[in-house]
Amino acid sequence: MLALIYLQAWSMLLCMHIYIRMLRGVNTAYGVKGLCVKHSVCHNCDVCGHVVLCQHGMADAKAAQTPLPTGYKPEPFDGTAMAALWSQYQSVIGSLLYLMLGTHPNLAFAVTQMAKFAHNPSEEHLLKSKHILRYLAGMCKYALVYDGRSDAGLYAYCDSSYGDDRSDADRRRRSMQGYYFSLANTSVKWHSKTQTLISMSSTMAEYIVLSDCAHDCAWYKILFSELGKPMPYVPIYGDSHGVIFNAQNPVTQKGIKHIEIRYHYI
């Protein structure tokens, strides 16, 4: 109540110096719809997603069960893409990137994988990008629901593959990494990308993503402290026993001395 009175007084003070137009609650911003229901907040892009499907002629497409076919490993195209194919592919990937960054963390891995070929796509790449649109056709009505009654705090989850990504032009076996943060039982941040260096072991690949995730944890701690809700720590969940042991042990182990110093931030 005091916060509302303070906000109203501050608004009246500003109105004495500059013109301010007071608006009601915003329901839609940049294609993202927000809805408050009792103790929950819902975010979705169903309208924006439907527009994307219509633009690319996929409005009536049969929904796919997965963003990409199971076991599919994209590889670079050695030829030269036609201008029409190049333009269509970039349009599809650009639309999917916008939806992925907004309210679709389930598209993060597939879209970032296919976005690597935007400079020189092939017919196969275009076909697989439309497979993502088919998956989107069955997911448009889903939303991110933040449940305030759950009393669930901030949690981080991270994972990494090992040497199975050959999508770069040099076809070197890099690892894919990903992590996301959950608040009120719903994702608030998600990340997926190819690691910049070649990992010598699965432990190294997992250790790198854990380090990157720890950086974001530190930022969230600062953010919540500024909001008046300090938290002592942010739990990070991973599935590598070797990484967990090395992160908890203050003594540098012989097996991880080759990992760069910047990844020991954990």
Secondary structure, DSSP 8 states (H G I E B T S, - for coil): -HHHHHHHHHHHHHHTTS---------EETTEEEEEETTEEEEE-HHHHHHHHHHTT-TT----SSSS-TT------SS---HHHHHHHHHHHHHHHHHHHHT-GGGHHHHHHHHTTTTS--HHHHHHHHHHHHHHHTTTT--EEEEGGG---EEEEEEE--S-B--STT---B-EEEEEEEETTEEEEEEEEE-SS--SSHHHHHHHHHHHHHHHHHHHHHHHHHTT---S---EE-S-HHHHHHHH-SS--GGGTTS-GGGGG-
